[in-house]
């Protein structure tokens, strides 16, 4: 791919990362379609998968942040804390299901909002030089996409 005028190859995410990242939106998009238009007997499975997938991805995002911190000689302490928080949030959203409380809409809302909020950490990682220059060009559409699809699954669920 030829970079846009005024940008360099270093400003662009690797093509494979971009392709796989966007492909990662497909499972949640399928969930929303099933919830909106699928048969009633698929709803519980769709909701379960529609909860599990963003919870896993949120944990994965924290793992990426941990990896960025680990490759730095002197990462700020906040990065380690931020890197652990997504897994704890994902785990906490499982509690309502585990105890029979209202689920899944509240958990989906927390996960969707957390994915959207993760962009604040991503932006800071770039500003602090811990993430590559192209980081936000990939993280923005992926976090917004999965965050909004997760919120949509709460609405349709």
VEXFI-441257 format. One record per residue (C-alpha): residue in one letter; x, y, z. Coordinates in steps of 0.2 Angstrom, whole numbers, plus 5000, padded with zeros to 4 digits. Example, Ala and Ser with C-alpha at 12.3 -4.5 7.8 and 13.67 -1.06 7.14 Angstrom:
<rs>
<r resn="a" x="5062" y="4978" z="5039"/>
<r resn="s" x="5068" y="4995" z="5036"/>
</rs>
This chain:
<rs>
<r resn="x" x="5000" y="5000" z="5000"/>
<r resn="x" x="5006" y="5017" z="4996"/>
<r resn="x" x="5005" y="5029" z="5010"/>
<r resn="x" x="4994" y="5045" z="5009"/>
<r resn="x" x="5003" y="5061" z="5005"/>
<r resn="x" x="5011" y="5068" z="5020"/>
<r resn="x" x="5012" y="5051" z="5029"/>
<r resn="x" x="5026" y="5038" z="5029"/>
<r resn="x" x="5025" y="5019" z="5030"/>
<r resn="x" x="5029" y="5020" z="5048"/>
<r resn="x" x="5013" y="5030" z="5051"/>
<r resn="x" x="5003" y="5015" z="5043"/>
<r resn="x" x="4998" y="4999" z="5053"/>
<r resn="x" x="5005" y="4983" z="5045"/>
<r resn="x" x="4993" y="4977" z="5032"/>
<r resn="x" x="4991" y="4960" z="5040"/>
<r resn="x" x="4987" y="4968" z="5057"/>
<r resn="x" x="4974" y="4980" z="5049"/>
<r resn="x" x="4966" y="4965" z="5040"/>
<r resn="x" x="4965" y="4954" z="5055"/>
<r resn="x" x="4960" y="4968" z="5066"/>
<r resn="x" x="4945" y="4972" z="5055"/>
<r resn="x" x="4941" y="4954" z="5053"/>
<r resn="x" x="4940" y="4954" z="5072"/>
<r resn="x" x="4924" y="4965" z="5071"/>
<r resn="x" x="4915" y="4951" z="5062"/>
<r resn="x" x="4910" y="4940" z="5077"/>
<r resn="x" x="4901" y="4954" z="5086"/>
<r resn="x" x="4893" y="4960" z="5070"/>
<r resn="x" x="4886" y="4943" z="5067"/>
<r resn="x" x="4879" y="4943" z="5085"/>
<r resn="x" x="4870" y="4959" z="5082"/>
<r resn="x" x="4863" y="4952" z="5066"/>
<r resn="x" x="4857" y="4936" z="5075"/>
<r resn="x" x="4849" y="4946" z="5089"/>
<r resn="x" x="4841" y="4958" z="5077"/>
<r resn="x" x="4835" y="4946" z="5064"/>
<r resn="x" x="4839" y="4928" z="5069"/>
<r resn="x" x="4827" y="4915" z="5076"/>
<r resn="x" x="4822" y="4916" z="5094"/>
<r resn="x" x="4831" y="4900" z="5099"/>
<r resn="x" x="4848" y="4907" z="5094"/>
<r resn="x" x="4846" y="4922" z="5106"/>
<r resn="x" x="4854" y="4915" z="5122"/>
<r resn="x" x="4869" y="4908" z="5112"/>
<r resn="x" x="4871" y="4924" z="5103"/>
<r resn="x" x="4870" y="4934" z="5119"/>
<r resn="x" x="4882" y="4922" z="5127"/>
<r resn="x" x="4895" y="4924" z="5113"/>
<r resn="x" x="4891" y="4943" z="5112"/>
<r resn="x" x="4896" y="4944" z="5130"/>
<r resn="x" x="4911" y="4933" z="5129"/>
<r resn="x" x="4919" y="4940" z="5114"/>
<r resn="x" x="4921" y="4958" z="5119"/>
<r resn="x" x="4926" y="4952" z="5137"/>
<r resn="x" x="4940" y="4942" z="5129"/>
<r resn="x" x="4945" y="4956" z="5117"/>
<r resn="x" x="4946" y="4969" z="5132"/>
<r resn="x" x="4957" y="4957" z="5141"/>
<r resn="x" x="4968" y="4956" z="5125"/>
<r resn="x" x="4969" y="4975" z="5124"/>
<r resn="x" x="4976" y="4975" z="5142"/>
<r resn="x" x="4989" y="4961" z="5136"/>
<r resn="x" x="4994" y="4973" z="5122"/>
<r resn="x" x="4997" y="4987" z="5134"/>
<r resn="x" x="5007" y="4975" z="5146"/>
<r resn="x" x="5018" y="4970" z="5130"/>
<r resn="x" x="5021" y="4988" z="5126"/>
<r resn="x" x="5026" y="4992" z="5144"/>
<r resn="x" x="5037" y="4976" z="5144"/>
<r resn="x" x="5047" y="4982" z="5129"/>
<r resn="x" x="5051" y="4999" z="5136"/>
<r resn="x" x="5066" y="5001" z="5147"/>
<r resn="x" x="5057" y="5012" z="5160"/>
<r resn="x" x="5038" y="5012" z="5157"/>
<r resn="x" x="5028" y="5023" z="5169"/>
<r resn="x" x="5020" y="5014" z="5183"/>
<r resn="x" x="5002" y="5019" z="5177"/>
<r resn="x" x="5004" y="5008" z="5161"/>
<r resn="x" x="5006" y="4992" z="5172"/>
<r resn="x" x="4990" y="4996" z="5182"/>
<r resn="x" x="4981" y="5001" z="5166"/>
<r resn="x" x="4986" y="4984" z="5158"/>
<r resn="x" x="4979" y="4974" z="5172"/>
<r resn="x" x="4962" y="4984" z="5173"/>
<r resn="x" x="4954" y="4977" z="5157"/>
<r resn="x" x="4955" y="4959" z="5163"/>
<r resn="x" x="4948" y="4964" z="5180"/>
<r resn="x" x="4933" y="4973" z="5172"/>
<r resn="x" x="4930" y="4959" z="5160"/>
<r resn="x" x="4929" y="4947" z="5175"/>
<r resn="x" x="4918" y="4959" z="5185"/>
<r resn="x" x="4906" y="4959" z="5171"/>
<r resn="x" x="4904" y="4940" z="5173"/>
<r resn="x" x="4898" y="4942" z="5191"/>
<r resn="x" x="4880" y="4945" z="5187"/>
<r resn="x" x="4879" y="4930" z="5176"/>
<r resn="x" x="4887" y="4919" z="5189"/>
<r resn="x" x="4875" y="4925" z="5203"/>
<r resn="x" x="4859" y="4925" z="5193"/>
<r resn="x" x="4857" y="4944" z="5193"/>
<r resn="x" x="4852" y="4955" z="5178"/>
<r resn="x" x="4862" y="4950" z="5163"/>
<r resn="x" x="4868" y="4953" z="5150"/>
<r resn="x" x="4863" y="4971" z="5146"/>
<r resn="x" x="4872" y="4979" z="5161"/>
<r resn="x" x="4888" y="4968" z="5157"/>
<r resn="x" x="4887" y="4972" z="5139"/>
<r resn="x" x="4885" y="4991" z="5143"/>
<r resn="x" x="4901" y="4990" z="5154"/>
<r resn="x" x="4911" y="4981" z="5141"/>
<r resn="x" x="4906" y="4992" z="5127"/>
<r resn="x" x="4910" y="5008" z="5137"/>
<r resn="x" x="4926" y="5000" z="5143"/>
<r resn="x" x="4931" y="4997" z="5125"/>
<r resn="x" x="4927" y="5015" z="5120"/>
<r resn="x" x="4936" y="5021" z="5135"/>
<r resn="x" x="4952" y="5011" z="5131"/>
<r resn="x" x="4956" y="5024" z="5118"/>
<r resn="x" x="4961" y="5036" z="5131"/>
<r resn="x" x="4975" y="5024" z="5137"/>
<r resn="x" x="4979" y="5020" z="5119"/>
<r resn="x" x="4981" y="5039" z="5115"/>
<r resn="x" x="4992" y="5041" z="5131"/>
<r resn="x" x="5003" y="5027" z="5125"/>
<r resn="x" x="5006" y="5035" z="5109"/>
<r resn="x" x="5009" y="5052" z="5117"/>
<r resn="x" x="5022" y="5044" z="5129"/>
<r resn="x" x="5031" y="5035" z="5114"/>
<r resn="x" x="5026" y="5018" z="5120"/>
<r resn="x" x="5015" y="5013" z="5105"/>
<r resn="x" x="5020" y="5016" z="5087"/>
<r resn="x" x="5015" y="5031" z="5077"/>
<r resn="x" x="5001" y="5021" z="5068"/>
<r resn="x" x="4993" y="5014" z="5084"/>
<r resn="x" x="4978" y="5026" z="5084"/>
<r resn="x" x="4974" y="5023" z="5066"/>
<r resn="x" x="4970" y="5005" z="5070"/>
<r resn="x" x="4965" y="5006" z="5088"/>
<r resn="x" x="4952" y="5020" z="5085"/>
<r resn="x" x="4941" y="5011" z="5072"/>
<r resn="x" x="4943" y="4994" z="5081"/>
<r resn="x" x="4938" y="5000" z="5098"/>
<r resn="x" x="4924" y="5011" z="5092"/>
<r resn="x" x="4918" y="4997" z="5081"/>
<r resn="x" x="4918" y="4984" z="5094"/>
<r resn="x" x="4912" y="4996" z="5108"/>
<r resn="x" x="4897" y="5001" z="5097"/>
<r resn="x" x="4893" y="4983" z="5092"/>
<r resn="x" x="4894" y="4978" z="5110"/>
<r resn="x" x="4882" y="4992" z="5115"/>
<r resn="x" x="4870" y="4987" z="5100"/>
<r resn="x" x="4870" y="4969" z="5107"/>
<r resn="x" x="4864" y="4976" z="5124"/>
<r resn="x" x="4850" y="4985" z="5115"/>
<r resn="x" x="4845" y="4971" z="5104"/>
<r resn="x" x="4847" y="4958" z="5118"/>
</rs>
